[in-house]
Amino acid sequence: MGILSLLSGIWGGLIRLPLNLPLPANNANWITFHGPLMVCGFLGTVIALERAVGLQTRWAYAAPLLTGAGALTLVFGFLGPVGPALFTLGSAAFLIVTLRVVQLQRAFFTVTMSLGASAWLTGNVLWLVGWPVNRVVLWWVAFLALTILGERLDLSRFQRPVRWAPPILIASLALFLGGIILSVFEQTPGERLAGIGFVSLALWLGRFDIARRTVRQEGLTRFMAICLLAGYVWLGVAGVLLVCFAPLGFGPGYDAVLHAFFLGFVFSMIFGHAPVIFPAVLNLPVAFRNHFYGHAGLLHASLLLRVMADLSGWGEGRQLGGLLNAAAILLFLVNTVTSLRGNSKIYSTRNSRSCSRTTSTGQGA
């Protein structure tokens, strides 16, 4: 369900560039709901699935099943509130899952991820009652940003603590969340404050995340660190662009802000962690290969082209950048799937189980 939502969302996004591509049965949902398909249908379903696998309870699978079903209603052209309603129910179930995780392990990082789930539910409720996507998208942004931040905080336990890091982080979160809440009532100042929070969080992660140290290692560890650090750069870029282009409407500025975040930050995280998460969720081994740098490099180069084209009003550059963005994601899927073949001797069952245990703390969705 999640992959079908991803492919449909990519296809609809290409048509929005615009590129002259066909639609099955004239299904305009792929175009109209490009954002919800990518965020709620793909990312929400995959993250909820990863958490359900980690929690190892059957009822937790209700969240990805509901959001996946919501994605299918949009993919196959159903109209009305069914899709948004299923996304809302799925995000509510996911919030319950995260609260259960907090109950099992009370820590700052689990609370942070639960706040992210609350933001996702809030955005979905606002969308369900009729708010336009451009007004609720920051709540979806908060869902992903807080989920990723919580996962990185989990790993920060393996570093020597820095006394002044937590107060700076709390202040950054206050700016970010305060701006999003304010944007409900005062859109422009709220979004600008959230943009400042973006930049502050990006600087904090760039300074205190363990990736600064692991980037000096080799193989998969180095690849993951490079993806993480590149993602933090794009998080900061998204914040600067949000300050400049608030209030978010539709057009080149809107395109630049959202894709700097969702592609530059979120998909960079996905690219980096997929070789760890796939074995945990699918119980299949993934062999890291150096050509993984191909899809990661293509993503960042094409996104830079797209954002620069947005800022300069170069329509052809935006189209080319968007097309190459899609190519990078598809290349990532191909590289990952092909790395699953014939690799059963690379990871032992013991390693796969150990990797599965890490999902219970939320690493890497």
GIKAWO-V272956 format. One line per field, one symbol per residue. ss: DSSP state (h for helix, s for strand, l for the rest). psi: psi as a letter, one per 40 degrees, with the letter a starting at -180 (. if undefined). A space follows every 10 residues. Layout:
ss=???
psi=???
This chain:
ss=lhhhhhhhhh hhhhhhllll lllhhhllhh hhlhhhhhhh hhhhhhhhhh hhhhhllhhh hhhhhhhhhh hhhhhlllll lhhhhhhhhh hhhhhhhhhh hhhhlllhhh hhhhhhhhhh hhhhhhhhll llhhhhhhhh hhhhhhhhhh hhhhhhhhll llllhhhhhh hhhhhhhhhh hhhhhlhhhh hhhhhhhhhh hhhhhhhhll hhhhllllhh hhhhhhhhhh hhhhhhhhhh hhhhhlllll lhhhhhhhhh hhhhhhhhhh hhhhhhhhhh hhllllllll lhhhhhhhhh hhhhhhhhhh hhllhhhhhh hhhhhhhhhh hhhhhhhhll llllllllhh hhhhhhhhhh hllll
psi=dddddddddd dddddediig iihhffgedd ddfddddddd dcdddddddd dddddfhddd eddddddddd dddddeehia eddddddddd dddddddddd ddddghiddd dddddddddd ddddddddee iidededddd dddddddddd dddddeeeih ihdedddddd dddddddddd dddddgdddd dddddddddd dddddddeie dddeeeaibd dddddddddd dddddddddd ddddeiihbi addddddddd dddddddddd ddededdddd defiihhhid ededdddddd dddddddddd defgdddddd dddddddddd ddddddddee hffdedhidd dddddddddd efhe.
